[in-house]
Amino acid sequence: MAAESRLRLVSIYPMLLGTYGDGGNLQVLAMRARARGLQVEAIELDAGEPVPDGGDLYLLGGGEDDAQVAAARALRADGGLARAVTRGAAVFSVCAGYQVLGTVFPGSDGVPEPGLELLDVSTDRLPKRAVGELLAVPIAEGLRQPLTGYENHAGATHLGPEAAALAHVEVGVGNGTSASTSGGVFSEGAFSGHVLGTYLHGPGLARNPELADLLLSWVTGGPLDPWVNGDIEALRAERLAAVRRRA
């Protein structure tokens, strides 16, 4: 955390990268941090604003192809996010934001666009667009509860040797590729150190409080006291039951 013991949460270009409720991830993290008595500074950056490299946790969401390309180019030119990661900051990225963190992704009209190279993944096109509920079984340390969300993407994301899968897909597509440890089952998401990407919209952190608390624990230096919200648990139970009924 920052020297003044205030948690700095930075949402990067939510007007470009904030589809399907992803902008709500900032609100979720701020709420859950404040519920534990933490001071929070929540920052939303307009497109083109310099990215401060002194944040604790950075958020990127989904976006259309042109917006994704614009965001990637601005972030490469700015360099602030890369400096923050080098310093040890955490990153949570969703869909287009996840792809931007990798080495390459399909830009406008499918033309390959270089990413930020902050996560060892690369993305090309799925044979068929993935749309619908996504349910995955976590394999990352610190996560035990099923991951639930909504996916809408055309990208197939391939994990390199420096990235580990976040989860195995139970329902849906996720990365659309299988990790070496998944026995042919599709993997979902990827992480390396404290940089994490996923295809979970919803917003993903509202539907997965355990994942939100894991991110917070990365930047606070240890596990958090339990905090349970009945409305959140009711939403999770309804979504998990609904997707399993249709599976």
Wavefront OBJ file of the C-alpha trace (Angstrom):
o trace
v 0.000 0.000 0.000
v 0.988 3.638 -0.375
v 3.222 5.172 2.253
v 0.341 7.190 3.761
v -1.569 3.892 4.364
v -4.273 4.818 1.884
v -5.223 2.199 -0.653
v -4.996 3.683 -4.150
v -7.327 2.007 -6.653
v -6.959 3.181 -10.263
v -9.582 2.466 -12.933
v -7.944 2.956 -16.330
v -10.013 4.581 -19.091
v -13.447 3.286 -17.966
v -15.126 5.139 -20.855
v -13.060 3.003 -23.272
v -12.683 -0.133 -21.155
v -15.789 -0.479 -19.038
v -18.424 -2.541 -20.859
v -20.832 -5.021 -19.261
v -20.585 -3.393 -15.838
v -16.808 -3.650 -15.523
v -16.658 -0.100 -14.174
v -18.389 -1.473 -11.087
v -15.280 -3.429 -10.104
v -13.784 -0.218 -8.717
v -16.858 0.359 -6.566
v -16.797 -3.216 -5.293
v -13.158 -3.060 -4.239
v -13.596 0.332 -2.572
v -16.659 -0.881 -0.663
v -15.015 -4.085 0.508
v -11.852 -2.257 1.563
v -13.775 0.382 3.494
v -15.828 -2.324 5.221
v -12.517 -3.458 6.762
v -11.698 0.055 7.951
v -9.205 0.832 5.169
v -8.833 4.314 3.729
v -9.374 4.297 -0.015
v -8.577 6.688 -2.827
v -10.563 5.593 -5.892
v -9.283 7.153 -9.128
v -10.960 7.015 -12.543
v -8.754 8.090 -15.441
v -10.227 9.636 -18.568
v -8.834 8.364 -21.859
v -5.439 9.912 -22.511
v -4.815 11.004 -18.914
v -1.378 10.049 -17.594
v -1.419 6.819 -15.607
v 0.057 7.442 -12.145
v 2.633 4.811 -11.298
v 2.075 5.093 -7.535
v -1.200 3.159 -7.379
v -1.692 -0.095 -5.487
v -4.240 -1.839 -7.725
v -5.122 -1.020 -11.349
v -8.329 -2.031 -13.118
v -9.011 -2.496 -16.832
v -12.349 -3.625 -18.277
v -13.813 -4.725 -21.567
v -14.295 -2.672 -24.712
v -14.997 -2.803 -28.430
v -12.143 -3.349 -30.910
v -11.456 0.310 -31.722
v -11.595 1.336 -28.061
v -9.312 -1.551 -27.125
v -6.725 -0.542 -29.726
v -6.878 3.103 -28.654
v -6.394 2.140 -25.013
v -3.482 -0.190 -25.780
v -1.672 2.434 -27.826
v -2.182 5.122 -25.188
v -0.942 2.823 -22.424
v 2.133 1.774 -24.406
v 3.011 5.396 -25.052
v 2.349 6.454 -21.463
v 4.302 3.710 -19.709
v 2.809 4.410 -16.289
v 1.108 1.044 -15.889
v 4.272 -0.828 -16.858
v 6.255 1.189 -14.308
v 3.669 0.439 -11.628
v 3.832 -3.302 -12.317
v 7.627 -3.208 -12.183
v 7.275 -1.493 -8.807
v 5.026 -4.296 -7.565
v 1.493 -2.980 -8.083
v -1.389 -5.380 -8.764
v -3.571 -5.392 -11.892
v -7.063 -6.827 -12.447
v -8.174 -6.917 -16.084
v -11.290 -8.164 -17.847
v -11.840 -9.243 -21.461
v -10.358 -6.535 -23.732
v -8.283 -5.291 -20.798
v -7.012 -8.825 -20.245
v -5.998 -9.129 -23.898
v -4.263 -5.728 -23.820
v -1.957 -6.936 -21.046
v -0.607 -9.729 -23.253
v 1.837 -9.745 -26.132
v -0.621 -9.448 -29.036
v -4.387 -9.350 -29.655
v -6.684 -8.942 -32.690
v -7.328 -5.257 -33.310
v -9.703 -3.594 -35.726
v -10.604 -5.895 -38.644
v -8.567 -8.626 -36.987
v -5.213 -6.959 -37.612
v -2.766 -8.067 -34.873
v -2.045 -5.308 -32.360
v 0.867 -5.402 -29.895
v -0.062 -5.532 -26.236
v 1.706 -4.255 -23.139
v 3.611 -7.508 -22.457
v 2.710 -7.419 -18.758
v 1.194 -10.914 -18.825
v 2.537 -13.890 -20.790
v -0.559 -14.476 -22.935
v -1.411 -13.944 -26.589
v -4.841 -13.714 -28.198
v -6.185 -14.602 -31.626
v -9.717 -15.321 -32.860
v -12.140 -17.988 -31.665
v -13.948 -19.961 -34.395
v -17.235 -18.734 -32.873
v -17.907 -15.820 -30.538
v -18.333 -16.803 -26.871
v -21.519 -15.305 -25.413
v -23.332 -16.348 -22.243
v -22.823 -17.354 -18.651
v -19.345 -18.493 -17.654
v -18.757 -20.802 -14.703
v -15.269 -21.936 -13.721
v -13.568 -23.908 -10.971
v -10.623 -21.944 -9.561
v -7.173 -23.486 -9.404
v -5.271 -20.385 -8.255
v -4.068 -20.390 -4.675
v -6.383 -18.471 -2.364
v -9.594 -19.236 -4.280
v -12.007 -22.046 -3.385
v -15.446 -20.872 -4.504
v -16.730 -21.289 -8.091
v -16.198 -18.275 -10.324
v -19.311 -16.888 -11.994
v -19.722 -14.252 -14.664
v -20.866 -13.346 -18.143
v -18.645 -13.597 -21.212
v -18.930 -11.883 -24.593
v -15.735 -12.081 -26.636
v -14.255 -13.439 -29.843
v -10.739 -13.952 -28.509
v -8.920 -17.226 -27.905
v -6.233 -16.539 -25.317
v -3.137 -18.733 -25.166
v -1.051 -18.921 -22.002
v 2.726 -18.790 -22.206
v 5.077 -20.495 -19.745
v 5.210 -17.471 -17.438
v 1.422 -17.389 -16.883
v -0.797 -19.772 -14.914
v -4.494 -20.427 -15.493
v -6.907 -18.889 -13.014
v -9.511 -21.661 -13.355
v -10.905 -24.572 -15.370
v -14.125 -23.920 -17.277
v -17.217 -25.830 -16.153
v -19.739 -23.967 -18.342
v -18.812 -21.596 -21.162
v -15.610 -20.921 -23.102
v -13.244 -18.750 -21.052
v -9.853 -18.622 -22.740
v -11.062 -21.083 -25.370
v -7.766 -22.930 -24.980
v -6.603 -25.662 -22.637
v -3.824 -25.176 -20.131
v -1.236 -27.945 -19.804
v -2.657 -28.961 -16.418
v -6.327 -28.999 -17.421
v -6.490 -32.329 -19.287
v -8.016 -30.783 -22.393
v -10.618 -28.742 -20.493
v -10.705 -25.062 -21.405
v -8.896 -22.758 -19.022
v -10.226 -19.434 -17.792
v -8.135 -16.380 -17.097
v -4.456 -16.132 -16.299
v -2.164 -14.594 -13.735
v 1.489 -14.031 -13.076
v 2.539 -12.588 -9.750
v -0.072 -9.951 -8.965
v -1.193 -9.360 -12.569
v -4.471 -11.139 -13.313
v -6.773 -11.327 -16.324
v -10.172 -12.941 -16.840
v -13.199 -13.014 -19.135
v -15.630 -12.650 -16.199
v -17.984 -9.717 -16.686
v -20.914 -9.086 -14.417
v -19.129 -7.105 -12.929
v -16.836 -9.970 -12.054
v -15.857 -8.724 -8.612
v -19.472 -8.159 -7.573
v -20.270 -11.757 -8.464
v -17.058 -13.152 -6.959
v -16.320 -11.557 -3.565
v -13.613 -14.103 -2.789
v -11.720 -12.951 -5.878
v -12.162 -9.297 -4.870
v -10.776 -10.033 -1.419
v -7.836 -11.952 -2.881
v -6.882 -8.865 -4.906
v -7.169 -6.672 -1.821
v -5.025 -9.096 0.182
v -2.307 -8.806 -2.458
v -1.992 -5.075 -1.849
v -2.647 -4.962 1.891
v -0.049 -7.607 2.666
v -2.194 -10.318 4.228
v -5.595 -11.998 4.537
v -8.610 -9.845 5.300
v -11.170 -10.285 8.046
v -14.329 -12.027 6.765
v -17.066 -9.740 5.453
v -20.270 -11.293 4.136
v -23.096 -9.452 2.386
v -26.408 -11.281 2.086
v -27.411 -9.619 -1.190
v -24.139 -10.659 -2.830
v -24.487 -14.236 -1.642
v -28.082 -14.350 -2.895
v -26.952 -13.141 -6.325
v -24.218 -15.775 -6.454
v -26.594 -18.548 -5.442
v -29.142 -17.524 -8.079
v -26.577 -17.299 -10.891
v -24.844 -20.562 -9.986
v -28.148 -22.416 -9.824
v -29.374 -20.924 -13.095
v -26.274 -21.739 -15.121
v -26.069 -25.287 -13.762
v -29.725 -25.907 -14.599
v -28.999 -24.973 -18.226
v -25.738 -26.917 -18.449
l 1 2 3 4 5 6 7 8 9 10 11 12 13 14 15 16 17 18 19 20 21 22 23 24 25 26 27 28 29 30 31 32 33 34 35 36 37 38 39 40 41 42 43 44 45 46 47 48 49 50 51 52 53 54 55 56 57 58 59 60 61 62 63 64 65 66 67 68 69 70 71 72 73 74 75 76 77 78 79 80 81 82 83 84 85 86 87 88 89 90 91 92 93 94 95 96 97 98 99 100 101 102 103 104 105 106 107 108 109 110 111 112 113 114 115 116 117 118 119 120 121 122 123 124 125 126 127 128 129 130 131 132 133 134 135 136 137 138 139 140 141 142 143 144 145 146 147 148 149 150 151 152 153 154 155 156 157 158 159 160 161 162 163 164 165 166 167 168 169 170 171 172 173 174 175 176 177 178 179 180 181 182 183 184 185 186 187 188 189 190 191 192 193 194 195 196 197 198 199 200 201 202 203 204 205 206 207 208 209 210 211 212 213 214 215 216 217 218 219 220 221 222 223 224 225 226 227 228 229 230 231 232 233 234 235 236 237 238 239 240 241 242 243 244 245 246 247
